[in-house]
């Protein structure tokens, strides 16, 4: 608490709520919003004017790593691949050393707490296991934590569904003091393997699509199941936005990002067999009318920067800017809510301080793409 106080963390405005949705294994290549021919994201593609006025989609976002624990802990930490200690080394393959740096740094939840924001962590991921132990450790800074795995599933073969997180959010909205500030984290199971379990049994399958003749049946089934899970997440985001819009909070917002992408052809996400698709992620913001009215400059900056390169290790800076939590050590050049945002193809980073362009061939700035 003393170290947080030294950061001079300030949150001046009141009556605000932000929902941060941490997705899982979602690939933009399977989202209609990014040109996929199947209707997997009807909400993101909605023609409704108010929906489109509320949405800001970061078109060119990459994960900082392609495994959950590394990606999420770094996204929710002030330590990033842009840290001077990593930039001087050029690269660092020692995961244990990087994890120590991440866990010793200020987390987003700790900074929000220092600003007087009440935080909740609601998760449909495992609490203890092979992939989420450090994420769970980070979440302990939240004022309230709930893990769905602590409760019996209606169907143990399928397990808990992400939609079961919504009643927990509804309870926060129903009991909140609307003169104070809140951030609610929802950690989804999302589109993790097995893809068939990524949506309730009754969730509809998408219409058949024309495929190449040489696509094996098992791959076609895998793609169908994956696309169905993506459509389920899209519906959840729509419902969250509706819940926020219907709430009594004067100002509300939502930030959704996936921990990493997915190679649905069978590789999944595996750094040892890295492919660029594993690092491509969706990042979506929803801003209520009250938010856009209170913060027109932040809204303008987000829209102006929407086609700039973004990496998920800067989620902490994005969330602080979105919630207007001012922190002494935040660099505006790393904050996409700022007009001074300066991440480009020449300096964008990946795990261990590597240049992003070293793992994403042909990475270009927006201006170069227009030319």
N, C-alpha and C positions, 0 to 999 in steps of 0.2 A: 504493500500500500504506500510505503514511503517512496519507493522508486516511481510508482505511478504518479504520485503527487508532484514529483520533480518534472514530469512531462507537461505539467500545466494543462491537464485535460479539461476542456470546457464544453458544455452543451447548454446553450442559452435558451433555445426554444422549448416549449412544452406542448403536450397533447399530441404526441406522434407515436406511430407504431410502424415497424418495419419487419417483414417476414423474409428471412434468408433461407432459401430452399437449396440444400446441397444435394444435387442429383448424382446418379451413378451410371457410368458406362454409356452415356447418351452421345450419339454421333450425329452431327449436323448433316452428314451425308444421307441419313435416313429421315430427315425432317423436310416436310414440304416447304417450310419457310426458307430453306436453303436450296430449293430447286428440285427436291426429290419428287418423282412423279406420282407418288402415292399420297393420299390425304391423311398423313400421320399427325399433322398439327393444325386442325381446323381453327382452334382459338388463335394461335399466332398468325394465321392467315386470314382472320376474320375481316370482312369488308365493313364491319360496323365502325363508324367514324370515331365514336368515343373510345372503343378498344384501341384503335390505331393511334389516336391522340395520346393514349396512356402508355403505349409501349415504346421502349427503346431497346433495339436489338444490336448487340455488338457483333458485327458481321465477321470479324477476323480474330477469333480468340483461340488460344492454345493453352493446354494444361502445362503446368510446370513439371509434371512427372506423370507416368502412366500407371501408377499403382496407388490405391486409395490412401493408405496411411501417409505416404510421402506427400501426395498431392493435397490432401485435406488439411493436414497439420500445417503445411507451409502456407496454404491459402489463408488460413485463419491465424497466422502469426505475422508479426512485423518483420521477422527475418525472411529475406527473399533471396533469389538467385542474383539480385542486383547488389547484394551486400559487398562493400569494398574488400572484405577479406577474401571473398570468392573471386572477385574481378581481378585481384592481383595475382591469384594463383592460376587463373584461366580455367581450371577445371578441378573438381574434387570428387573422386569416386568413392570416398569413404562414407558410406551411409550412416554409420554410427556417429561419426563426427558431425555430420550435417544435422542429424536428429537432435544431438545435444545442443547445437546452436539454436535450432527451432524451439525446443522446449524451454530453453533459458531466456528466450526473447519474450517480449510482451505479446500476449495473445489478444485477438480482437475482443474476446469476452472480458478479459481483464481491463482493457481500456474502456469499454462500454460501462463496466461497473464503476470505474474511476470517474466517469462522467455522470453518474447517478442514473444510468439507464438500467431498468430491470430486464434481465435476460432469462430466456427459457431454452432448453435443449430437449427436443422431442425426436426420438430416433427409431427408425425401423431397420437399423443395422445392429449387428451383434455388439454387445458391450465388451466382452472379453473373448479373444480368439486370435486367429493368425493375422488379421488385417486391420483391426481397429483399436488396439489397446491404447495407443498414444492419442488417437482422436478422442476416445473416452476420457482419458486423463485431461485433455484440454477442456472438455465439456464440463468438468467438475467446477469450473469457475462460474458456470451459470447458476442463477439463484434457484432455479427449479430444473430438474432433469427427470425425464421419463423415457424408458426403453420398452418398446412393445414386447420384446422377447421376455420381459419379466411377467407377462400375462399369458394365459393359455390361448392358443389360436383356435378359432372356430373349426378349422380343418387343419390338423397338424401336418398333413401331406403337402399342403400348399403354403402354410405359414401365414404370417400377418401380411396384410396389404397396406400400401402407403396411404390409402384413403382413411385408414384407422387413425392417422395422425390428425385429421381434420377436427374431430370432436375435441381433442386437446386444445387446438387453436381456438375453437369456438368457446371453450370454457374461459380462456384468457380474455377474449373479446367481451364476454358476458360479465366478467368480474373486475375488469380493469378500472383503475382510476384514470379517467379520460383527461385529467390535467397533467398526467405524468408521461414518461417516455418508456417504450418497450421495444425490445428486439426479440423475435421468436425464431429460433433455428429449427428447421424441419429437415432431418437427414433421411433421405429416401433410400429404399432398396433399388428403385428405379429399374434399369434395364440390365442388371447384373445377371449372369448365367445362374440358373437355367432360365432362359428368356420366357418360357411358358409360365413361370411363376411370377412374372412381373406385372400381372393384371389378374383381377378376380376371374373365377371360372366363367361367370356369366358375361364378362366383358366381350363385346362383339369383335369378331375377326374382320380385318379390312378386306375390301374387294380384291379378287384375284387380279394379278397383273401379267402382262405378256413378258415372258422370259426367254433368254437364249436357250436353244435346244440342249446345249451341253451342261446346263445347270442340274446337278444331281438332286434327286428328290429330297434327300436329307438336308441339303443346304437350303432348298426352297422352303422347307418346313421351318428351319432355323430363322430364316429371314422373315417369314410370316409372323412367327412368335415375337421376334425382336420388334418389328414394326408395330405390332399390337401393344407392346409395353410402352413404346414411345407415345402412342396415341392416348394411353391411359395417363401418362405424366402430363401431357398437354391438357387433358380434362381437369386434372388436379390443379394445375396452375390457374386455369380459368376459374375454378371454384374458389380458390384462395383469393383471387382478385375480387370476386363478387362478395365474399365475406368481408373483405376490407372495405369495399365501397359501401356496403350496407351497415358497417359499424358506425359508432358515434365518434370515432376519432376524427378531429379536424384535418389531420394530415396522415396519410398512410402510403406505404410503398412496399414493393416486393423485389427481391433480387434472386434470380435463379441461375445457377451454374452447375455444370457437371464436373465431377472430380477428374475425369479423363474421358477420352473417346473409346471407340471399340472397332475392332476389325471383325465384322460379323461373318466373314468367310470361314472362320474356324480358329483363328489365332487369338481372338479376344483382345486382351491388353497384356502385353508381356514385354518388358524393356529389353530382355535378351533377344527378342525377335522383333525389334522396333520397326514400325511403319508409321509414316506421318499421320494416317487416319486415327491412330491411337491417341494422338495429342490434340486433335481437333475437337473443340467443345462448343456447346451453345452457352451464351451468356445473355440473359434477358432481364430487363428491368420493367416493372410496371409502376407508374406514378399516378396517384389519384389526382383529381382536379384540384383538391385543396393543396396537395404537394406542389403542383405546377404553378399555382397562384402564389404560394409562399416563397417558392424558390425558382423563380424564372431563369436566373443566371445558371444555376446548376443544371436545370433542364436543358438550357441552350448548349451548355458545354458537353453534356452527354450526347446530345444529338449531333453536335459538330464533330465529336470524336468517335462516333459509332463505327466508322470504317477504318479507324486506326488499329494498329496491331496491339493486342492486349494479351497478357499472360496471367494465369490464375494465381500466381504467387503475389499478385497485386490486388487480390480480392479484399484484403484487410484495408488497404488504402481506399479502395472503391467504397466499401461499406461505411468507413468513417466519413468520407465525403458525402455519401448519400444521406447519412444521418446528421450531418453537420456537427460532428464531434471534432473539435479542434484540438490538435495534439502537436506539441512543440517540435517533435522530431519527424513529422511527415513531410516528405518532399513533394511539392506540387508537380514536379516533373514525372513522378511515378503515380500520380492520382488522376484517373481518367475523368473525374468530375471537375478538373481544373482546366482553365484555358491555357495553362503552361505545360500540359501533358506532353512528354517528350520521348515516348518509347517508339522506336523505329526499327526497320530491318537491320540497321547497322549495330544497334545496341540491345535488342530484345534478347532475353536470356532463357535458358532451360536449366534443368536440374544440375546442380553442382557448378553453376556459373558458366556453362557452355553457351556459346552463341546459339540462339534459336535457329538461325539460318544454317548452322552446321548439321541440323537434323531435319530441317524442313527445306528441301531443295527448291530453289526459285523463289524464296521469300522476298516480297517486294513491298515497298510503301504504297499507300493509296495513290499518291500522285503518279508514281511510276506505272501503276496498273492502268490509270486513266490514259496516260500517254500511249 
